[in-house]
Amino acid sequence: RNYLAAEESFQFVWALEARDAVIPVVGNLSGPSALTGIARALRDRGDSLSAFYLSNVEFYLDRDGSYPRFLVNLTRFPRTDRSVVIRSIFGRGGSYSEVQGIGDLVSQSAVAR
């Protein structure tokens, strides 16, 4: 059920990471440097963001009031109309993943403010 469950799957993800096609982020997603640096590197390479996996971090960003700063950081990425964010949604029935266009997420959040 995850990429560590089989050697072949792990090697596939490892190969993506080796060529910077998957970039794990360790840092504050709403801070001034982690995402900004990755966005700059993508721009410099002429690449665009295809998918951003947010996991459950969104919950913590919202809880501490830094979610709007994260959205600003997300808008810095070069992207296409097909670029998506993969979100974890929590509710009474448990959790599930939702795929949403980055443009839609940013637009909806701007309207909600």
C-alpha positions as a printed Julia matrix, in Angstrom:
113×3 Matrix{Float64}:
   0.0    0.0     0.0
   3.01   2.29   -0.06
   6.21   2.68   -2.02
   8.25   0.87    0.63
   6.16  -2.31    0.37
   8.01  -3.65   -2.67
  11.62  -3.21   -3.78
  10.55  -2.35   -7.34
   8.29   0.44   -6.1
  10.98   1.81   -3.81
  13.54   1.82   -6.63
  11.09   3.68   -8.88
  10.56   6.46   -6.31
  14.29   6.52   -5.47
  15.12   7.01   -9.17
  12.65   9.92   -9.33
  14.28  11.52   -6.29
  17.76  10.98   -7.75
  16.88  13.2   -10.73
  14.93  15.72   -8.59
  11.58  14.66  -10.06
  10.35  14.05   -6.5
  11.6   16.53   -3.94
  10.87  15.75   -0.28
  10.55  18.98    1.68
  11.81  19.27    5.23
  11.04  22.74    6.43
   8.27  25.17    7.18
   5.89  25.14    4.18
   4.66  28.59    5.15
   8.13  29.97    5.82
  10.26  32.21    3.62
  12.73  29.67    2.22
  11.76  25.98    1.82
   9.13  26.24   -0.91
  10.48  29.48   -2.34
  13.84  27.8    -2.99
  12.26  24.81   -4.69
  10.03  27.06   -6.81
  13.1   29.05   -7.87
  14.99  25.85   -8.78
  12.07  24.63  -10.91
  11.84  27.98  -12.67
  15.6   28.0   -13.31
  15.38  24.52  -14.85
  12.38  25.47  -16.97
  10.21  22.88  -15.2
   6.75  23.23  -13.73
   5.16  21.66  -10.7
   2.91  18.75  -11.59
   1.84  17.51   -8.13
   2.32  18.67   -4.56
   1.54  16.09   -1.86
   0.54  17.96    1.25
  -0.27  14.97    3.47
  -1.74  16.06    6.83
   0.42  19.2     7.08
  -2.51  21.36    5.94
  -4.24  20.72    9.27
  -1.26  22.11   11.22
  -0.82  25.1     8.93
  -4.46  25.99    9.4
  -4.33  25.45   13.16
  -1.41  27.83   13.67
  -2.74  30.48   11.27
   0.01  30.09    8.66
  -2.12  28.48    5.93
  -2.48  31.77    3.97
   1.33  32.11    3.86
   1.58  28.55    2.55
  -0.85  29.42   -0.26
   1.28  32.44   -1.19
   4.31  30.14   -1.34
   2.37  27.71   -3.51
   1.59  30.46   -6.02
   5.33  30.99   -6.54
   5.7   27.65   -8.3
   5.77  27.55  -12.06
   2.73  25.44  -12.9
   0.27  24.53  -15.59
  -3.5   24.31  -15.52
  -3.01  20.59  -14.79
  -0.84  21.1   -11.66
  -2.48  19.58   -8.59
  -2.2   19.43   -4.84
  -2.97  16.13   -3.11
  -4.7   16.92    0.15
  -5.65  14.79    3.16
  -9.21  15.45    4.26
 -10.24  14.48    7.77
 -13.81  13.95    8.93
 -15.95  11.85   11.17
 -15.62   8.85    8.86
 -11.83   8.93    8.85
  -9.54  10.45    6.27
  -9.18  10.33    2.51
  -7.06  11.96   -0.16
  -8.4   14.59   -2.51
  -6.75  15.84   -5.68
  -7.43  19.49   -6.48
  -6.03  21.87   -9.06
  -3.6   24.32   -7.49
  -5.25  27.23   -9.27
  -8.63  26.15   -7.9
  -7.29  25.8    -4.36
  -5.68  29.22   -4.41
  -8.75  30.86   -5.99
 -11.19  29.26   -3.54
  -9.02  30.22   -0.58
  -8.76  33.83   -1.79
 -12.55  34.02   -2.07
 -12.99  32.49    1.38
 -10.79  35.14    3.02
